[in-house]
Amino acid sequence: MISNTHECIETDFLVVGSGIAGLYTALKLSRLGHVHIITKDEVQESSTQYAQGGIAAVLDKGDSWELHMEDTLEAGDDFCNKKAVKVLVKEGPDRVKELIELGTRFDFIEGELDLAREGAHSRRRVLHARGDATGEEIRESLTDVVRGNNNIELKERNFLIDLKVKSNKFAGALCWDHDKKTLSFYHASYGILASGGCGMVYKNTTNPGVTTGDGVAVAYRAGADITDMEFIQFHPTALYHPAGVSFLISETVRGEGGILRNEEGHRFMEDHHKDAELAPRDVVARAMVHEMEKSGSENIWLDVSHLDEKYLKGRFPKIYHKLQDHGINMAEDLIPVVPSAHYMIGGVKTDINGRTSIQGLYACGEVACNGVHGANRLASNSLLDGIVFGHRIYEDIRAEGLNRPIEIESPMEIPDIGEPDIDLKDLRDDMRSKMMDDAGIIRNRNKLLELDSWLKDKIETLGSINSWNTHAYEAKNLLRVGMLITRSALLREESRGAHYRSDFPDTKSKWKDKHTILNINHHKGYVK
């Protein structure tokens, strides 16, 4: 046992994750006490860093929070928590103004914010920075402020292993410090999960390699409720590459006039939805799959060749140059694209103040689910989600008053049995392919049951591995999150938003207010 060798660190707040939700929430909480941020890689490795399109907020006189709410509800396929949506769209503009005050430099034209329009938005309300580097700009500005804050300690390359919970109260967390090669136990008054999504569960994803669903898996093991995991949003346009090399091609490319064409060169989205390429993401992704299956092709083509090259280079500099690296001139060539896992709509169940079912444990950003995105997230609402509900967490704790950490008899213990005797890369590759095929854009009961059985077997195989080896823990987390998605998809016997069952293709009114919930004490899940 190595339980007596780890360092114990006392803190008021432990924030897990260094994306927009984690950094912003940490800055807010630093007004109340001392904050430790842990992030599994370097601070820039998060989905925020790779967010291209922008952040949606009502900052134009011709727009209104009512219109933003209407668009969000429509995209969410009649499944959103209306109270949460109202909070998002009404409080969002003030939070975005705070980002500007913190140093985020959004793009302006002639003294006015350059607002873009994306799919399912009725107005141009998407702020962007450096053309298509919005997430990077936000992350850099917040990181600069965090590093200059004496009340915040940022711990990079610290991997969250497990949470310590006593009598359903958060007590702290055990982490592995990659650089020191030691375990650290953070004894904290409050824990805030802001660890992002789970894109690496799938073979095709727009997410960075760090998105292995750790926050959801760790919260599940600690006894928290996990909800609506069947809703995984697939972004319609990621670069298709036979070798699996991929990156996101922002929705704003379609918002600025990009056209989707099938193998015959036909603009097919006009046949599927009145808004064509600007239809909700779930509609576009399924239409693309339909067209690919019909022609036997492995990709769809995105066409922006009718747009001016100078404009494309200025509006989408990162995308333009990255495509150029792959031998594609977006001003002349058709761009091969394929739908890829992009956003985890479900997650750790919270209320609109970020509270989970474990006292003292909060969650915000992609890891959390308060119902604001319904069954299908509206484009560019994700960055807004992180700061709006991060602020809510701060307000909730401020109103409650800072509690002392709960007393614990002993720190956590983990046996160190060395390297796992299994090829973790092969296991991950197999799982990601199976998840893509059986729990991807189109699902059915038989495939989901087969997948569930396979995942259960692999989880049992890894169950005896209790090494601190972080690759083994990541594999465990990926398998567990895969099972949560699969079992949630089995429970919801309808199609709605990002969840499509070919054996239950209709949206059913009786499911409108029903949510899937999984808990370690109800591992098969239930509907409430």
SULGI-V244982 format. One record per residue. RES is the residue in one small letter. SS is DSSP state (h for helix, s for strand, l for the rest). OMEGA is omega in whole degrees, -180 to 180 (NA if undefined). NEAR is the number of other ideal C-beta (glycine too) atoms within 8 Angstrom. Layout:
{{RES/SS/OMEGA/NEAR} {RES/SS/OMEGA/NEAR}}
This chain:
{{m/l/179/7} {i/l/-174/10} {s/h/-176/10} {n/h/-175/5} {t/h/-174/6} {h/l/-180/12} {e/s/176/7} {c/s/-176/8} {i/s/178/9} {e/s/178/6} {t/s/177/13} {d/s/-176/11} {f/s/171/16} {l/s/179/14} {v/s/-179/14} {v/s/178/15} {g/l/-176/16} {s/l/171/14} {g/l/-177/16} {i/h/-178/15} {a/h/-178/17} {g/h/-178/18} {l/h/-178/14} {y/h/-179/14} {t/h/178/17} {a/h/178/15} {l/h/179/13} {k/h/-176/11} {l/h/180/17} {s/l/176/12} {r/l/-175/7} {l/l/-176/10} {g/l/-177/10} {h/l/-175/10} {v/s/168/15} {h/s/172/14} {i/s/172/16} {i/s/178/13} {t/s/-168/17} {k/l/179/12} {d/l/173/7} {e/l/-170/7} {v/l/-176/10} {q/l/-177/9} {e/l/175/12} {s/l/179/16} {s/h/177/14} {t/h/-178/13} {q/h/-173/12} {y/h/179/12} {a/l/-174/12} {q/l/-168/13} {g/l/179/15} {g/l/-179/15} {i/s/-175/12} {a/s/176/15} {a/l/-178/12} {v/l/-180/12} {l/l/180/10} {d/l/-177/10} {k/l/-179/3} {g/l/-178/4} {d/l/177/11} {s/l/178/6} {w/h/178/11} {e/h/179/6} {l/h/178/11} {h/h/178/16} {m/h/180/11} {e/h/179/9} {d/h/180/12} {t/h/180/17} {l/h/-180/12} {e/h/178/9} {a/h/-178/14} {g/l/174/16} {d/l/174/13} {d/l/-176/10} {f/l/-178/10} {c/l/168/13} {n/l/-173/10} {k/h/179/7} {k/h/179/7} {a/h/179/12} {v/h/-180/14} {k/h/176/10} {v/h/-178/13} {l/h/-172/15} {v/h/-180/12} {k/h/-178/7} {e/h/-177/10} {g/h/-179/15} {p/h/179/10} {d/h/179/7} {r/h/179/13} {v/h/176/14} {k/h/176/8} {e/h/177/9} {l/h/179/14} {i/h/178/9} {e/h/179/6} {l/l/174/10} {g/l/178/8} {t/l/-176/11} {r/l/176/6} {f/l/-178/12} {d/l/178/10} {f/s/171/8} {i/s/179/6} {e/l/175/4} {g/l/-180/4} {e/s/176/6} {l/s/178/9} {d/l/-175/10} {l/l/180/10} {a/s/175/12} {r/l/177/11} {e/l/-176/16} {g/l/177/14} {a/l/171/13} {h/l/180/15} {s/l/-179/5} {r/l/172/10} {r/l/-176/9} {r/l/-176/14} {v/s/176/17} {l/s/178/16} {h/l/-177/14} {a/l/-180/14} {r/l/-179/11} {g/l/-177/11} {d/l/180/14} {a/l/-175/11} {t/h/-178/17} {g/h/180/14} {e/h/179/12} {e/h/180/13} {i/h/-179/16} {r/h/-180/17} {e/h/-178/8} {s/h/179/13} {l/h/180/15} {t/h/179/12} {d/h/-179/9} {v/h/179/11} {v/h/-178/13} {r/h/179/7} {g/l/-178/5} {n/l/-177/9} {n/l/-179/3} {n/l/-179/8} {i/s/172/13} {e/s/-179/8} {l/s/-178/10} {k/s/178/11} {e/s/178/9} {r/l/174/11} {n/s/-174/13} {f/s/177/11} {l/s/180/15} {i/s/-180/12} {d/s/176/10} {l/s/173/15} {k/s/-180/13} {v/s/179/12} {k/s/-179/8} {s/l/180/4} {n/l/175/8} {k/s/179/10} {f/s/180/14} {a/s/-179/12} {g/s/-176/14} {a/s/177/15} {l/s/-177/17} {c/s/175/14} {w/s/178/12} {d/s/-176/12} {h/l/-175/9} {d/l/180/5} {k/l/-175/5} {k/l/179/5} {t/s/174/9} {l/s/176/14} {s/s/174/13} {f/s/178/15} {y/s/178/13} {h/s/-169/11} {a/s/176/16} {s/s/-178/11} {y/s/173/14} {g/s/178/14} {i/s/176/18} {l/s/175/17} {a/l/-167/18} {s/l/175/12} {g/l/-169/14} {g/l/-171/12} {c/l/-175/13} {g/h/-177/15} {m/h/172/14} {v/h/-175/15} {y/l/180/13} {k/l/178/8} {n/l/179/11} {t/s/175/14} {t/l/-174/12} {n/l/174/13} {p/l/-175/10} {g/l/-178/7} {v/l/-173/10} {t/l/-177/13} {t/l/174/12} {g/l/-174/15} {d/h/-177/13} {g/h/179/17} {v/h/-178/18} {a/h/-180/13} {v/h/178/14} {a/h/178/17} {y/h/-180/14} {r/h/-179/10} {a/h/178/11} {g/l/179/11} {a/l/174/13} {d/l/176/10} {i/s/-173/15} {t/s/170/13} {d/l/-177/12} {m/l/176/18} {e/l/-176/12} {f/l/175/13} {i/s/-178/16} {q/s/176/14} {f/s/178/14} {h/s/-176/15} {p/s/-169/11} {t/s/165/14} {a/s/180/16} {l/s/175/13} {y/l/176/10} {h/l/-178/9} {p/l/-178/5} {a/l/178/4} {g/l/176/7} {v/l/-174/7} {s/l/169/12} {f/l/-176/9} {l/s/169/11} {i/l/-167/11} {s/l/176/11} {e/h/180/14} {t/h/175/17} {v/h/174/13} {r/h/178/15} {g/h/179/14} {e/l/172/10} {g/l/179/8} {g/l/-176/13} {i/s/176/12} {l/s/-180/18} {r/s/177/13} {n/l/-176/13} {e/l/180/7} {e/l/-180/6} {g/l/-178/6} {h/l/175/6} {r/l/-167/8} {f/h/-175/11} {m/h/176/13} {e/h/178/6} {d/h/-172/4} {h/l/-175/11} {h/l/-178/9} {k/l/180/4} {d/l/177/8} {a/h/-177/10} {e/h/-179/11} {l/h/173/11} {a/l/176/14} {p/l/-173/13} {r/h/-179/18} {d/h/179/14} {v/h/-179/10} {v/h/-178/17} {a/h/-180/13} {r/h/177/11} {a/h/178/13} {m/h/178/14} {v/h/179/11} {h/h/-179/9} {e/h/179/13} {m/h/179/13} {e/h/-179/7} {k/h/-177/7} {s/h/-177/9} {g/l/-179/5} {s/l/-178/9} {e/l/-180/6} {n/l/173/9} {i/s/-178/13} {w/s/175/13} {l/s/-173/16} {d/s/173/11} {v/l/-176/14} {s/l/179/9} {h/l/179/6} {l/l/-177/11} {d/l/-176/6} {e/h/180/8} {k/h/178/6} {y/h/-179/8} {l/h/-179/13} {k/h/-179/10} {g/h/-177/7} {r/h/-177/10} {f/l/-174/13} {p/h/-179/12} {k/h/-180/11} {i/h/-179/13} {y/h/-176/11} {h/h/178/8} {k/h/176/9} {l/h/178/12} {q/h/177/9} {d/h/179/6} {h/l/177/9} {g/l/-178/4} {i/l/172/8} {n/l/-172/7} {m/l/178/13} {a/l/-177/10} {e/l/-172/6} {d/l/169/7} {l/l/-177/8} {i/s/179/13} {p/s/-178/11} {v/s/180/15} {v/s/177/14} {p/s/-178/13} {s/s/179/14} {a/s/-170/15} {h/s/-172/13} {y/s/177/11} {m/s/-177/14} {i/l/174/16} {g/l/179/13} {g/s/179/17} {v/s/-175/16} {k/s/177/12} {t/l/169/15} {d/l/-176/6} {i/l/174/11} {n/l/176/11} {g/l/-180/17} {r/s/174/7} {t/l/178/15} {s/l/175/8} {i/l/-177/14} {q/s/179/6} {g/l/178/12} {l/s/179/16} {y/s/176/16} {a/s/176/16} {c/l/-176/18} {g/h/-172/18} {e/h/-179/14} {v/h/-174/17} {a/s/174/14} {c/s/173/11} {n/l/177/12} {g/l/-175/11} {v/l/-178/14} {h/l/178/16} {g/l/-179/17} {a/l/-178/14} {n/l/-175/16} {r/l/173/13} {l/l/-178/14} {a/l/175/14} {s/l/171/14} {n/l/-173/13} {s/h/178/12} {l/h/178/15} {l/h/178/15} {d/h/-176/15} {g/h/-176/18} {i/h/180/15} {v/h/-176/13} {f/h/169/20} {g/h/176/16} {h/h/179/13} {r/h/177/13} {i/h/178/16} {y/h/-179/13} {e/h/-178/9} {d/h/-180/12} {i/h/178/12} {r/h/180/9} {a/h/-178/6} {e/h/-175/6} {g/l/-175/5} {l/l/179/7} {n/l/172/8} {r/l/175/4} {p/l/180/10} {i/l/-179/9} {e/l/176/4} {i/l/-176/10} {e/l/-175/3} {s/l/176/5} {p/l/-179/10} {m/l/-180/8} {e/l/177/7} {i/l/176/12} {p/l/178/8} {d/l/-178/8} {i/l/176/6} {g/l/-176/4} {e/l/178/5} {p/l/-179/10} {d/l/-179/3} {i/l/179/8} {d/l/-175/5} {l/h/179/10} {k/h/178/6} {d/h/180/7} {l/h/-180/12} {r/h/-180/11} {d/h/179/8} {d/h/-178/8} {m/h/-177/14} {r/h/177/13} {s/h/-180/9} {k/h/178/11} {m/h/-180/16} {m/h/-176/12} {d/h/-169/7} {d/h/-180/12} {a/l/-178/14} {g/l/-174/11} {i/l/179/8} {i/l/-173/8} {r/s/170/12} {n/l/-171/9} {r/h/-176/8} {n/h/180/6} {k/h/180/11} {l/h/178/14} {l/h/177/9} {e/h/180/9} {l/h/180/14} {d/h/179/12} {s/h/180/8} {w/h/180/9} {l/h/179/13} {k/h/180/9} {d/h/-179/8} {k/h/177/11} {i/h/178/12} {e/h/178/7} {t/h/-180/8} {l/h/-175/14} {g/l/-178/6} {s/l/180/5} {i/l/-179/11} {n/l/178/6} {s/l/174/11} {w/l/179/10} {n/l/-173/9} {t/h/177/10} {h/h/177/8} {a/h/178/12} {y/h/176/12} {e/h/179/10} {a/h/176/12} {k/h/-178/12} {n/h/179/14} {l/h/179/17} {l/h/-179/13} {r/h/179/14} {v/h/175/15} {g/h/179/14} {m/h/178/12} {l/h/176/13} {i/h/-176/15} {t/h/-178/15} {r/h/175/15} {s/h/179/15} {a/h/176/14} {l/h/-178/10} {l/h/-175/11} {r/l/-177/14} {e/l/175/7} {e/l/171/11} {s/l/-179/9} {r/s/176/11} {g/l/-176/13} {a/l/179/12} {h/s/-180/14} {y/l/176/11} {r/s/180/14} {s/l/178/8} {d/l/173/6} {f/s/-170/9} {p/l/-176/7} {d/l/171/6} {t/l/-173/9} {k/l/-177/9} {s/h/-178/5} {k/h/179/5} {w/h/-173/11} {k/l/-177/8} {d/l/-178/4} {k/l/-178/9} {h/l/175/9} {t/s/-179/16} {i/s/175/13} {l/s/-179/15} {n/s/-178/12} {i/l/177/7} {n/l/177/5} {h/s/-169/9} {h/s/176/8} {k/s/177/6} {g/s/177/11} {y/s/-179/8} {v/s/-179/9} {k/l/NA/5}}
